[in-house]
Structures are given as structure tokens and as C-alpha cells.
């Protein structure tokens, strides 16, 4: 005796496969490097108004800023969250080419080692 699956089983199977495919594609796209620090309370006139970063600088709750190292940070009552603002090249000809980081633009450029005026193709980036 042969049993055929009903429509609900087929719909569930197709939906599950689509969800797994979306998850598999989205995970590599969300590979930002982030760091979370608990809030060290920063005071002003005896009132906690923000968090102190690792250098002791006060950042008011809800504020956002970019660090010298190109990290985008935000402050909340829970703490300070910082994530890299740039992507890093990972798939290129490493024997012929090299990556150069520009702190002004917070971006990488991949160029030929012997001639920095010639850019190299990059097939994959992370971050």
C-alpha cells in the first residue's frame, strides 16, 4: 500500500527548505565583528548620564560615534556596543596582491604588491 503525503506535509517541507536556504545565505552576510562592554556609569552633577569607555571618556545614553580604529559604537543603559564599520578582503591572490587599510575612509583596497596603482579582484569579503 502506497501512502501519498497530504498538501499540509508538502507545504511544511517546502517552507522548511526555504527557511533553511535563507538562513544559510544570511549567516555569511552577518559576520560583523562586534564587542559589548558592560556600562561603567558616567556621572554628571551626581546623576548617571552615560557609560565610560575603555579610555574613561563619557558617552551619553543613546549616543553613537566612530572610533579611531573604525568601529561604530553606541551607548545604552546596558553598556557600549562596538562593531567594525568595514569589510575585510579574504579571497584574492595573496601572492601577487596585498591589502591596504585606509583609516580615513575605513576601507580596504587590494592592490598588486609591485604596483599599488593596479587593483586586484577580490572574490569574497567578511565583516
C-alpha positions in Angstrom: 0.0 0.0 0.0 1.4 3.4 -1.1 0.7 6.5 1.0 0.8 9.9 -0.6 1.7 12.9 1.5 -1.1 15.4 2.0 -0.9 19.1 1.0 0.0 20.3 4.5 3.0 18.0 4.7 4.3 19.2 1.3 3.8 22.8 2.3 5.6 22.4 5.6 8.5 20.6 3.8 8.8 23.4 1.2 8.6 26.1 3.8 11.2 24.5 5.9 13.6 24.1 3.0 13.1 27.8 2.0 13.8 28.9 5.6 17.0 26.8 5.8 18.2 28.3 2.5 17.6 31.9 3.7 19.4 31.1 6.9 22.4 29.5 5.1 22.7 32.6 2.8 22.2 35.2 5.5 24.7 33.9 8.1 27.8 34.8 6.0 26.4 38.2 5.3 26.1 39.0 9.0 29.7 38.3 10.0 30.4 41.7 11.6 33.0 41.8 14.3 31.3 43.2 17.5 32.2 43.8 21.1 30.0 44.5 24.0 31.2 46.1 27.3 29.1 46.4 30.4 28.2 50.0 31.3 30.6 51.7 33.8 28.4 54.5 34.9 29.4 58.0 34.0 28.1 60.8 36.2 27.3 64.4 35.7 26.1 66.5 38.6 25.6 63.3 40.6 23.3 61.7 38.0 24.2 58.7 35.8 24.0 60.1 32.3 26.0 57.6 30.3 28.8 55.0 30.1 32.5 55.3 30.3 34.5 53.7 27.5 37.8 51.9 28.0 39.7 55.2 27.9 37.4 56.8 30.5 35.6 59.0 28.1 31.9 59.6 28.9 29.3 58.6 26.2 25.7 59.6 27.0 23.0 57.0 26.7 21.7 56.8 23.1 24.8 58.4 21.6 26.7 56.9 18.6 30.2 57.5 17.5 33.0 56.1 15.3 36.4 55.3 17.0 39.9 55.9 15.6 40.0 52.2 14.7 36.9 52.5 12.5 34.4 50.9 14.9 30.9 52.2 15.1 29.8 52.3 18.7 26.6 53.1 20.6 25.9 53.6 24.3 22.8 52.4 26.2 22.0 51.7 29.9 23.1 48.1 29.3 26.6 49.1 28.0 28.6 50.0 25.0 28.4 48.0 21.8 31.1 48.5 19.1 31.1 46.8 15.7 33.6 47.1 12.8 32.4 49.6 10.2 34.4 47.9 7.4 34.7 44.7 5.4 37.9 42.8 5.1 39.0 41.1 1.9 39.6 37.3 2.2 39.6 35.8 -1.2 42.2 37.3 -3.5 45.6 36.4 -5.0 47.7 36.8 -1.8 51.0 36.0 -3.6 50.5 38.8 -6.2 48.5 41.2 -4.2 48.3 42.9 -0.8 45.6 44.6 1.2 46.0 48.2 2.4 43.7 49.8 5.1 42.8 53.5 4.8 41.9 54.8 8.3 40.4 58.0 6.7 37.8 56.1 4.7 37.7 53.0 7.0 38.1 50.7 4.0 40.5 48.2 2.4 41.9 48.4 -1.0 43.6 45.3 -2.6 46.5 46.2 -4.9 49.3 44.5 -6.7 52.4 44.3 -4.5 54.7 45.6 -7.2 52.4 48.3 -8.5 50.0 49.9 -6.0 48.2 51.8 -8.8 46.7 48.4 -10.0 43.8 47.0 -8.1 43.3 43.3 -7.7 40.0 41.4 -8.0 38.5 40.3 -4.6 36.1 37.4 -4.7 35.0 37.5 -1.1 34.8 40.0 1.8 33.8 39.5 5.5 32.7 41.9 8.2 
